[in-house]
Amino acid sequence: MSCPWYKDGFCTSPKLEHPSSDPVSLMTCLRGPNEYANCRYFSEKARGGSAPMTSSATKFGKALLMIHALNDKPRLGCEFFEADNHEGYYLAGCLVLKRYLTKFEATECEKHWRSCPYRRVEQALTLKRA
């Protein structure tokens, strides 16, 4: 039985800021609980059989926590931008694109929402409908 935080060559422990291959030691991760429980990245929360979810079906479809999960709640400036609390992380959704934004996109969206071309198009369409 391997460590429940080990997924596809990455350590997904909540003790890390984001999933990383750096702390992975196959001699520790792929052995039994006596070995991986002594790892400094192991979290007791994993005991009881439930490993952290790496993907989940949510409001805008499938969220991949490795690329979509944000540690802090994003600042909402755009009326078409929303943040959902999901398993202790935040997911930034774009109502125009109808999908979750990646970490990079969410950061850029927070900074440059006033000049976003998707927002401008949606605002124009909303005015025409009214």
C-alpha positions as CSV (number, residue, x, y, z in Angstrom):
1,M,0.0,0.0,0.0
2,S,1.5,3.3,-1.1
3,C,1.2,6.7,0.6
4,P,-2.3,8.2,-0.1
5,W,-0.6,11.6,-0.9
6,Y,1.5,10.1,-3.7
7,K,-0.1,10.6,-7.1
8,D,1.6,10.0,-10.5
9,G,5.1,10.9,-9.3
10,F,4.0,13.9,-7.2
11,C,3.5,14.5,-3.5
12,T,0.1,16.1,-3.0
13,S,0.3,16.5,0.7
14,P,-1.6,19.5,2.2
15,K,1.7,20.4,3.9
16,L,3.0,21.5,0.6
17,E,2.0,24.8,-1.1
18,H,1.4,22.9,-4.3
19,P,2.0,19.3,-5.5
20,S,5.7,18.7,-6.1
21,S,8.0,15.9,-7.2
22,D,10.8,17.2,-5.0
23,P,9.9,15.4,-1.7
24,V,9.1,12.1,-3.5
25,S,11.2,9.2,-2.4
26,L,10.0,5.9,-3.9
27,M,11.5,4.0,-1.1
28,T,9.3,5.9,1.3
29,C,6.2,6.7,-0.8
30,L,5.6,3.2,-2.2
31,R,6.2,1.2,0.9
32,G,3.8,0.6,3.7
33,P,2.4,2.9,6.3
34,N,5.4,2.2,8.7
35,E,7.6,4.0,6.1
36,Y,5.4,6.8,4.7
37,A,3.9,7.7,8.0
38,N,7.3,8.9,9.2
39,C,7.7,11.3,6.2
40,R,7.6,15.0,7.3
41,Y,5.0,15.6,4.5
42,F,2.6,12.9,5.6
43,S,-0.6,14.1,7.2
44,E,-2.8,12.1,9.6
45,K,-5.8,13.5,7.7
46,A,-5.1,10.8,5.1
47,R,-5.7,7.9,7.6
48,G,-9.1,6.3,7.4
49,G,-8.8,5.5,3.7
50,S,-9.6,8.9,2.2
51,A,-6.8,10.3,0.1
52,P,-6.9,13.9,-1.1
53,M,-8.9,14.5,-4.2
54,T,-6.8,15.4,-7.2
55,S,-9.8,16.1,-9.4
56,S,-13.5,16.7,-8.9
57,A,-16.6,17.3,-10.9
58,T,-17.8,20.8,-9.8
59,K,-19.8,23.8,-11.1
60,F,-17.8,24.4,-14.3
61,G,-17.0,20.7,-15.0
62,K,-13.9,18.9,-13.9
63,A,-11.5,20.8,-11.7
64,L,-7.9,19.5,-11.5
65,L,-6.6,20.8,-8.2
66,M,-3.0,20.6,-9.4
67,I,-3.6,23.4,-11.9
68,H,-6.8,25.1,-10.7
69,A,-6.6,25.1,-6.9
70,L,-5.7,28.5,-5.3
71,N,-4.5,28.7,-1.7
72,D,-6.0,32.1,-1.1
73,K,-9.4,33.5,-2.0
74,P,-9.0,35.6,-5.2
75,R,-10.1,39.3,-5.2
76,L,-13.2,39.6,-7.2
77,G,-13.3,42.7,-9.4
78,C,-15.1,41.4,-12.5
79,E,-18.8,40.7,-12.4
80,F,-18.2,37.5,-14.4
81,F,-15.5,36.1,-12.0
82,E,-16.4,34.0,-9.0
83,A,-14.5,32.0,-6.4
84,D,-15.8,28.7,-5.0
85,N,-14.4,27.2,-1.8
86,H,-13.6,23.6,-2.6
87,E,-11.9,21.1,-0.2
88,G,-9.9,23.9,1.6
89,Y,-8.8,25.5,-1.7
90,Y,-10.4,28.1,-3.9
91,L,-11.4,27.6,-7.6
92,A,-11.7,30.7,-9.7
93,G,-14.5,30.5,-12.3
94,C,-15.2,32.6,-15.4
95,L,-18.9,32.9,-16.2
96,V,-18.1,34.0,-19.7
97,L,-15.8,31.1,-20.6
98,K,-17.9,28.7,-18.4
99,R,-14.8,27.0,-17.0
100,Y,-12.4,27.2,-14.1
101,L,-9.3,29.3,-14.6
102,T,-5.8,28.0,-14.1
103,K,-3.7,29.4,-11.3
104,F,-1.9,31.7,-13.9
105,E,-5.2,32.8,-15.5
106,A,-6.7,33.6,-12.2
107,T,-3.8,35.8,-11.2
108,E,-3.9,37.6,-14.5
109,C,-7.7,38.0,-14.2
110,E,-7.4,39.6,-10.8
111,K,-4.9,42.1,-12.1
112,H,-6.3,42.9,-15.5
113,W,-10.0,42.3,-15.2
114,R,-10.9,45.8,-16.5
115,S,-9.2,45.2,-19.9
116,C,-10.3,41.6,-20.3
117,P,-11.6,41.0,-23.8
118,Y,-14.0,38.3,-22.7
119,R,-15.6,40.7,-20.2
120,R,-16.0,43.5,-22.8
121,V,-17.7,41.1,-25.2
122,E,-20.0,39.8,-22.5
123,Q,-20.9,43.3,-21.3
124,A,-21.8,44.3,-24.9
125,L,-23.9,41.2,-25.4
126,T,-25.7,41.8,-22.0
127,L,-26.5,45.4,-23.0
128,K,-27.9,44.2,-26.4
129,R,-30.2,41.7,-24.6
130,A,-31.5,44.3,-22.2
